[in-house]
Amino acid sequence: MPVTQLINKDWAFFPQLRYATSQIFAGAILVNESGALLINCTEPYGRSKGVDAHFERRVATKLHNSSFPKKATNYGWITTITTNEDNTTKLKIGTTVSNLLVTSSIRVDKYS
């Protein structure tokens, strides 16, 4: 089973995936046109109130972008967004069942 399908399984039935998902993304390298980012640590949050009291709602407003994936990508139902919260920019990785707040990362491109 591909990892992208595994991390999109329901946490109510597979509660161990909360911890596994964080470990899967620790050490991941995100690459875009202008650079690369090595993820050191993430905080996982569930999408439903029954799984996580700090869940993120699926609706997006002008003040809050949702990290819920809108369509499947080359890597499955995963998306990355940046949000401006608490006077700082935060990087989030979203799946259909969770979102991950990137709490520690480092640039690993030629400009770092």
Phi, psi and omega in degrees: 000131178297149181300323181295329175285323181297314183286350177261012175281152184294127180291339178294325180265335181231071185297338179293342180292340176302317181277322180295321181298318177297319180291326179296320182276344175292121183096356178288150177244120176265129183237135170227191185298327188258352181176192181221152182225125177267122180272127177263318187210144176226156172248121181274142176226134179282167181265345183243152181295330180290339182259324185213125180294338181259034185294155177258129179287156185278352183274142177251140175237180178296328182271344186220118176272138178275141177268009178289128182295136181271338178201163177286140178250189175299337182254017180092202183275071180224141176218157174237140177219160170245139178234153175254105180226142177055041178060030177211159178266130181240142177260129179234144174248124183248140170236181181288336182249351183204169167225151182241125174270120179282115184259342179212128180204166179214141176287139180229041178248184185289349180262001184277000000 
